[in-house]
Amino acid sequence: MFKFWRFTPFALVMALAVGSIAISFAQDSGIQLPPDTQALIRLNFRAMIDSPLAKKMGIEKASEIIKSVPGGEILAEMGFDPLKDIDSITIAAPGGGDMEKGLIIVAGKFKSEKLVAKANEEAKNNKDKVKTHKAGEKTIFEVIIPEQQVPMFMMIASNSTILASTQKDYLEKALANSGSKLSNKDFSALVEKLDPKLAISMVAVSSAFPSKSLPEPAKAIIEGIDSIGGGIGVDKDITLSVNVFTKDEESSKKLKETMDQGMAQALGFLGLMAAQQKELTPVLEFVKSMKTSSKAKMMSLEGKLPGKMIEDAILGSK
């Protein structure tokens, strides 16, 4: 289910710090964001995989690992390599009272005919797991995912785009309205300013947050936010930069206090975990590096994790 915003102090820290970010969508896919989009997250695989840090970590070897896992042979049969063929994954949501809705846009280089043929074969041989629905000239595949309450509806829209949603009607609506302008002008302006080079990015406006369903004091904090934008960059090091624009200066100060408290909680938890699992040390150090600041109606969060620390943790220090 698309429940994007669950804000406790700790969750707020993790949402803004580790999974918070800025976005655009697949420019060449022909599929735009649904008009009612008010929040989105994007994973820029090309920026991650092509980064000096990923190459130094031997990312190219991952393709061979993928081929050896269950289902890897099917990907190979279709000539699909996730590391080479996926450019980005964008998750767009209207937020607010429509938390169950959302659209996933996978952009890349796909052999759509082979993918459709394989999906139809699965629908024929495993009717209890895969069903088909017509949407004009396209086919929507309803996939039953084990241990999930709702199915996933997927469409191979073109050689450059795959769409997915937990709601069939929303997927059809998004396809039908492709090319329409975003209805929220503030959100549209924020999207246009985002850095497409970020590895992970996010942007959201206040109307995306379900503040009415939140308990105090989380509700008061969320209601003081106008918009959020920022991202995680991956180059030789990993950097974090998130800006939260608030309705007034007092809201900015309160948000900073909440973030500081949340990070203190996170550090305590991660410290205990890292003592038992050394591979979590980079995560702990990343959170340690995070600093908040408040100026006028903006709260900022920044952090940096040296690539050398990740290399030592995973590859071992030399």
Secondary structure in CASP SS format (residue, H / E / C, confidence):
PFRMAT SS
TARGET T0000
AUTHOR 0000-0000-0000
METHOD secondary structure of the structure
MODEL  1
M C 1.00
F C 1.00
K C 1.00
F C 1.00
W C 1.00
R C 1.00
F C 1.00
T C 1.00
P H 1.00
F H 1.00
A H 1.00
L H 1.00
V H 1.00
M H 1.00
A H 1.00
L H 1.00
A H 1.00
V C 1.00
G C 1.00
S C 1.00
I C 1.00
A C 1.00
I C 1.00
S C 1.00
F C 1.00
A C 1.00
Q C 1.00
D C 1.00
S C 1.00
G C 1.00
I C 1.00
Q C 1.00
L C 1.00
P C 1.00
P C 1.00
D C 1.00
T C 1.00
Q C 1.00
A E 1.00
L E 1.00
I E 1.00
R E 1.00
L E 1.00
N E 1.00
F H 1.00
R H 1.00
A H 1.00
M H 1.00
I H 1.00
D C 1.00
S C 1.00
P H 1.00
L H 1.00
A H 1.00
K H 1.00
K H 1.00
M C 1.00
G C 1.00
I H 1.00
E H 1.00
K H 1.00
A H 1.00
S H 1.00
E H 1.00
I H 1.00
I H 1.00
K H 1.00
S H 1.00
V C 1.00
P C 1.00
G C 1.00
G H 1.00
E H 1.00
I H 1.00
L H 1.00
A H 1.00
E H 1.00
M C 1.00
G C 1.00
F C 1.00
D C 1.00
P H 1.00
L H 1.00
K H 1.00
D H 1.00
I E 1.00
D E 1.00
S E 1.00
I E 1.00
T E 1.00
I E 1.00
A E 1.00
A E 1.00
P C 1.00
G E 1.00
G C 1.00
G C 1.00
D E 1.00
M C 1.00
E C 1.00
K C 1.00
G C 1.00
L E 1.00
I E 1.00
I E 1.00
V E 1.00
A E 1.00
G E 1.00
K C 1.00
F C 1.00
K C 1.00
S H 1.00
E H 1.00
K H 1.00
L H 1.00
V H 1.00
A H 1.00
K H 1.00
A H 1.00
N H 1.00
E H 1.00
E H 1.00
A H 1.00
K H 1.00
N H 1.00
N C 1.00
K C 1.00
D C 1.00
K C 1.00
V E 1.00
K E 1.00
T E 1.00
H E 1.00
K E 1.00
A E 1.00
G C 1.00
E C 1.00
K E 1.00
T E 1.00
I E 1.00
F E 1.00
E E 1.00
V E 1.00
I C 1.00
I C 1.00
P C 1.00
E C 1.00
Q C 1.00
Q C 1.00
V C 1.00
P C 1.00
M E 1.00
F E 1.00
M E 1.00
M E 1.00
I E 1.00
A C 1.00
S C 1.00
N C 1.00
S C 1.00
T E 1.00
I E 1.00
L E 1.00
A E 1.00
S E 1.00
T C 1.00
Q C 1.00
K H 1.00
D H 1.00
Y H 1.00
L H 1.00
E H 1.00
K H 1.00
A H 1.00
L H 1.00
A H 1.00
N C 1.00
S C 1.00
G C 1.00
S C 1.00
K C 1.00
L C 1.00
S C 1.00
N C 1.00
K H 1.00
D H 1.00
F H 1.00
S H 1.00
A H 1.00
L H 1.00
V H 1.00
E H 1.00
K C 1.00
L C 1.00
D C 1.00
P C 1.00
K C 1.00
L C 1.00
A C 1.00
I E 1.00
S E 1.00
M E 1.00
V E 1.00
A E 1.00
V E 1.00
S H 1.00
S H 1.00
A H 1.00
F C 1.00
P C 1.00
S H 1.00
K H 1.00
S H 1.00
L C 1.00
P C 1.00
E C 1.00
P C 1.00
A H 1.00
K H 1.00
A H 1.00
I H 1.00
I H 1.00
E H 1.00
G C 1.00
I E 1.00
D E 1.00
S E 1.00
I E 1.00
G E 1.00
G E 1.00
G E 1.00
I E 1.00
G E 1.00
V E 1.00
D C 1.00
K C 1.00
D C 1.00
I E 1.00
T E 1.00
L E 1.00
S E 1.00
V E 1.00
N E 1.00
V E 1.00
F E 1.00
T E 1.00
K C 1.00
D C 1.00
E H 1.00
E H 1.00
S H 1.00
S H 1.00
K H 1.00
K H 1.00
L H 1.00
K H 1.00
E H 1.00
T H 1.00
M H 1.00
D H 1.00
Q H 1.00
G H 1.00
M H 1.00
A H 1.00
Q H 1.00
A H 1.00
L H 1.00
G H 1.00
F H 1.00
L H 1.00
G H 1.00
L H 1.00
M H 1.00
A H 1.00
A H 1.00
Q H 1.00
Q C 1.00
K H 1.00
E H 1.00
L H 1.00
T H 1.00
P H 1.00
V H 1.00
L H 1.00
E H 1.00
F H 1.00
V H 1.00
K H 1.00
S H 1.00
M C 1.00
K E 1.00
T E 1.00
S E 1.00
S E 1.00
K E 1.00
A C 1.00
K C 1.00
M E 1.00
M E 1.00
S E 1.00
L E 1.00
E E 1.00
G E 1.00
K E 1.00
L E 1.00
P C 1.00
G H 1.00
K H 1.00
M H 1.00
I H 1.00
E H 1.00
D H 1.00
A H 1.00
I H 1.00
L H 1.00
G C 1.00
S C 1.00
K C 1.00
END
